[in-house]
């Protein structure tokens, strides 16, 4: 990572240069390749294709009534609040949350 010498903010790649995200200062790239990933949504589904590796539990699906689901824990609120349990039915793939 490169930081701006003027304002100490992160510099992002733009063509063959690095541009400061705050003041717009430019600097020529040096070193190996830089990878920047932009996140467009607040919540990401990381294991959409590899759902079979998630742990399973016995819980009733509110959509189809099947009694088995995959589950994950996510911190969706403040850190002093409990985690949110997100279930995915193993039969119909319906998703629901338990706070």
N, C-alpha and C positions, 0 to 999 in steps of 0.2 A: 504494500500500500504506500502510496505517496501522499504527502500532506503539503499544502500550500505554505511557502515560506513567509508570505505576507500575513495571512489571517489564521493559519494553522488548521484549516478545514480540509476535508478529504478531496482529493483530485480524482476526477473520473475520466476514463478514456473517451476521446472523440477523434476519430481518424488516427493520425500518427502522432497525436499530441495528448497531453493530460490537461484538463481544464478544471479549475477550482470551482466547486459547487456553490461557493458563496460569492467571491469577488470576481470570478471570471479570469483570473490569471492563467496563463498558458505555460507549459513546459514540455520539452520533447521527451517522448517515452524512452526509458532505458531499462535494460534487464529482460527477463523472460516475459511471456505472454500474460496478460491480465484478463481475468474473467469477472464480469459484473453480471449479477442476476437481479432483475427487478421483480418485486413481488407486487402483483396487481390486486390481489384480494387479501383480506385480513385472515381468512381461514383457508388452509391448504389441505387437500387430501393427499397424503404422502404415500400411503400403501394401497392405492386403489386397485392395482393389478395384482399385488402380492398379498391379498387379504387372507389367504389360507395360513399364513404364518402367525397371525394374531391369536391371542388366547381366546378360548371359548368358555361360556358359562351357561347355566340353565336359567333362562328368563323368558317369559312369554312375549312374543311379538304382538304389538297392538294391531297390526294390519292383518296377518294371516293366522295368528294363534299358535304358530310353531314354538317349541319350547327350548331352542338353542340359538345363541347369538355370539358373534365375535364382539370384543369390547376393547376400548382404549380410554385412557384418562387424559384430559386436556385441562390446562389452567386457563379458563375462559374469562375469569373475573379477577379481582384484585388478589394479590398473593396471600392475604390473610383470610381469604374465603376458601372453602373446600373445592377440590377439582370437580369437573363435570365428567360424568361417565357417558360415553357415546357407544351405543350398541348398533350392530348391523346383523340383521336376521340371516342365518345360514341358508334359509330356504328361499325367501323372496327378496333378499338384500335391502329391505326397508331399514332406514336409519332413524333412530330417535335418541333423545338425550334424557339423562336423569341428573338433576342438580343436587 
